[in-house]
Amino acid sequence: MDVQKSAALVAERIAETPARGRRRLVALAGAPGSGKSTLAHVVAARTPNAAVMPMDGFHLDDRLLRPAGLLPRKGAPETFDFGGFRACLARVAQEDEVILPVFDRTREIAIAGAERIGPETETVIVEGNYLCLAEDPWRALVELWDLTVYLSVPMSELERRLIERWVSYEYDHAAAREKALSNDIPNAHRVADNLGNVDLTISWEGHP
């Protein structure tokens, strides 16, 4: 299924889904490299008064990961500020204005106060790897979502995309492959193997 058809399907489901809070919260989950960000922004363009909220703004900084021995696993569930993320989602669901952090992948750091959800926003499309993960503490997010969408991509395709991603950040092919296989692909298996119940699954096999 291509991006526009997938986005149309998700946007249709959003339009049919009532909001339980001040805003409708849509979880768009999938493995690293599955195309979540691409799809989220196309869906937002098709949805009135919608905004995108990436989970990646809640990455823990290297200064916390390094002494905990977690730096090589950066991007795994335990390397995020889950409590901060959940609290922010609860605010987004109910408050007029919420300021969000954003992750700068080129520098591998989260930047505080970089995005805004304003009172005009009616739907927030939250995109991230672990939004529907059936592991503690992530499973507690289920009570916040009005709609859950999972983006399913074969592991072989994810591997190809993830290697291309690291090459685009100026890694040579061997180093890019090592980055993908040592961390990203294990995280992708963790997402696929521990997926909770979702309302809608989108299958992508080729380029997003």
Phi and psi in degrees as a GROMACS rama.xvg file:
@    title "Ramachandran Plot"
@    xaxis  label "Phi"
@    yaxis  label "Psi"
@TYPE xy
-86.0293  174.387  ASP-2
-61.7998  -47.4167  VAL-3
-65.3903  -40.9485  GLN-4
-66.4227  -41.0097  LYS-5
-63.1216  -44.5891  SER-6
-63.4978  -40.1341  ALA-7
-62.6147  -40.4723  ALA-8
-64.5665  -45.336  LEU-9
-66.5811  -43.0847  VAL-10
-61.7796  -36.3358  ALA-11
-64.247  -43.3977  GLU-12
-65.4846  -38.0753  ARG-13
-60.2131  -45.2183  ILE-14
-61.4142  -27.8805  ALA-15
-86.9113  -7.48925  GLU-16
-103.102  118.315  THR-17
-74.4316  152.636  PRO-18
-88.2121  136.018  ALA-19
-85.0501  -27.3559  ARG-20
-110.017  -157.817  GLY-21
-62.9761  -35.2502  ARG-22
-124.583  157.144  ARG-23
-84.5906  126.847  ARG-24
-108.104  120.943  LEU-25
-113.054  123.417  VAL-26
-92.1748  122.713  ALA-27
-114.273  99.711  LEU-28
-107.629  157.115  ALA-29
172.536  169.165  GLY-30
-70.0908  164.696  ALA-31
-56.6766  132.826  PRO-32
83.3682  6.5045  GLY-33
-79.6397  -13.3487  SER-34
100.539  19.9936  GLY-35
-58.4441  -48.4794  LYS-36
-62.9916  -44.2895  SER-37
-57.9121  -51.4139  THR-38
-64.9902  -41.111  LEU-39
-58.0756  -43.4115  ALA-40
-71.9486  -32.9431  HIS-41
-70.4816  -40.3128  VAL-42
-61.862  -43.9895  VAL-43
-60.2883  -37.1602  ALA-44
-66.8288  -24.3242  ALA-45
-93.5722  -4.65429  ARG-46
-114.999  122.524  THR-47
-57.6396  134.948  PRO-48
52.331  47.4621  ASN-49
-109.85  153.546  ALA-50
-136.935  157.304  ALA-51
-106.764  135.185  VAL-52
-124.383  104.571  MET-53
-75.8516  139.022  PRO-54
-67.3012  -23.9837  MET-55
-62.1776  -18.6459  ASP-56
-63.6887  -11.48  GLY-57
-105.142  18.0476  PHE-58
-56.2458  135.576  HIS-59
-70.7242  145.866  LEU-60
-73.6917  154.696  ASP-61
-56.4149  -28.549  ASP-62
-66.2308  -23.4611  ARG-63
-93.773  -35.0506  LEU-64
-71.4996  -37.7514  LEU-65
-62.3717  -52.3098  ARG-66
-67.4469  -21.0852  PRO-67
-85.5276  -1.96317  ALA-68
72.915  18.812  GLY-69
-103.59  -1.26242  LEU-70
-57.9629  -41.6255  LEU-71
-64.9452  -17.8335  PRO-72
-103.097  15.7692  ARG-73
-52.6359  125.903  LYS-74
109.219  -15.5003  GLY-75
-73.487  161.408  ALA-76
-54.3937  -37.8404  PRO-77
-76.2172  -0.548239  GLU-78
-102.756  16.5348  THR-79
-114.683  155.259  PHE-80
-83.3769  83.2202  ASP-81
-61.598  -44.8784  PHE-82
-60.2694  -43.678  GLY-83
-64.4891  -39.5982  GLY-84
-64.8338  -47.3479  PHE-85
-63.5062  -41.742  ARG-86
-63.4312  -39.4701  ALA-87
-66.2599  -40.5978  CYS-88
-61.4036  -41.9884  LEU-89
-61.5176  -37.5719  ALA-90
-68.3499  -42.6976  ARG-91
-59.8176  -36.4236  VAL-92
-66.071  -26.4596  ALA-93
-123.588  -27.5958  GLN-94
-94.3446  152.542  GLU-95
-61.4671  -44.1419  ASP-96
-136.872  134.466  GLU-97
-136.785  132.88  VAL-98
-97.5146  134.71  ILE-99
-116.666  149.698  LEU-100
-82.7095  155.692  PRO-101
-132.303  141.074  VAL-102
-91.0427  128.793  PHE-103
-98.1798  103.206  ASP-104
-68.4238  -28.4776  ARG-105
-67.1149  -29.8896  THR-106
-107.758  -4.99916  ARG-107
58.6047  40.8826  GLU-108
-137.672  152.095  ILE-109
-90.2715  138.882  ALA-110
-111.153  119.169  ILE-111
-72.6602  150.292  ALA-112
61.8821  37.8879  GLY-113
-103.186  -15.4578  ALA-114
-137.4  160.79  GLU-115
-134.33  133.514  ARG-116
-103.597  116.48  ILE-117
-102.935  176.038  GLY-118
-64.4909  -19.0627  PRO-119
-75.645  -15.3312  GLU-120
-79.15  126.051  THR-121
-105.736  -27.4854  GLU-122
-131.616  131.588  THR-123
-116.108  120.172  VAL-124
-95.9382  106.581  ILE-125
-91.8584  123.865  VAL-126
-118.157  135.376  GLU-127
-179.169  163.992  GLY-128
-68.2384  -40.2968  ASN-129
-112.418  21.5889  TYR-130
-66.5747  -26.2426  LEU-131
-120.395  25.5271  CYS-132
-73.4817  128.418  LEU-133
-88.9621  53.2142  ALA-134
-131.681  147.553  GLU-135
-73.1602  142.251  ASP-136
-88.9242  0.464082  PRO-137
-62.7755  -30.1881  TRP-138
-61.6133  -20.3818  ARG-139
-67.3054  -16.0063  ALA-140
-68.7562  -18.995  LEU-141
-55.8769  -31.535  VAL-142
-72.3096  -13.1136  GLU-143
-91.5847  -22.0173  LEU-144
-84.5229  137.848  TRP-145
-89.8274  -26.7482  ASP-146
-150.54  136.911  LEU-147
-120.459  132.72  THR-148
-127.845  134.67  VAL-149
-118.596  131.382  TYR-150
-100.434  110.649  LEU-151
-101.482  125.137  SER-152
-135.788  136.474  VAL-153
-59.0533  146.832  PRO-154
-59.0405  -37.0913  MET-155
-63.539  -37.5845  SER-156
-71.7707  -39.0785  GLU-157
-60.5826  -43.1797  LEU-158
-58.6248  -46.0669  GLU-159
-60.6593  -46.1144  ARG-160
-64.4336  -41.8188  ARG-161
-68.1052  -37.475  LEU-162
-63.2608  -44.0791  ILE-163
-60.6398  -38.2321  GLU-164
-60.8828  -48.4754  ARG-165
-68.4879  -32.8468  TRP-166
-61.9582  -37.8573  VAL-167
-66.168  -19.6548  SER-168
-95.8909  22.0883  TYR-169
74.2288  24.6085  GLU-170
-84.4724  145.875  TYR-171
-73.3938  169.742  ASP-172
-61.5175  -40.434  HIS-173
-64.3732  -44.6278  ALA-174
-67.868  -37.2177  ALA-175
-64.4093  -41.0248  ALA-176
-65.7275  -39.6743  ARG-177
-63.4011  -43.2861  GLU-178
-60.346  -43.7606  LYS-179
-67.69  -46.8207  ALA-180
-77.8175  -26.9202  LEU-181
-83.9023  -22.0693  SER-182
-136.666  -53.5692  ASN-183
-61.9891  -47.2713  ASP-184
-67.7273  -41.7199  ILE-185
-57.0939  -38.0764  PRO-186
-66.3641  -36.7982  ASN-187
-63.6052  -42.4744  ALA-188
-63.2629  -38.0129  HIS-189
-64.0446  -39.8449  ARG-190
-62.9921  -49.987  VAL-191
-67.7188  -36.268  ALA-192
-82.2967  -14.1562  ASP-193
-130.137  41.2216  ASN-194
-83.2498  129.961  LEU-195
-79.0687  -173.767  GLY-196
-67.7379  136.253  ASN-197
-128.394  155.155  VAL-198
-80.4169  -32.0677  ASP-199
-147.768  130.932  LEU-200
-113.282  129.95  THR-201
-109.476  126.257  ILE-202
-103.553  123.59  SER-203
-121.985  130.107  TRP-204
-113.254  -27.0291  GLU-205
-105.448  -159.864  GLY-206
-60.4976  137.898  HIS-207
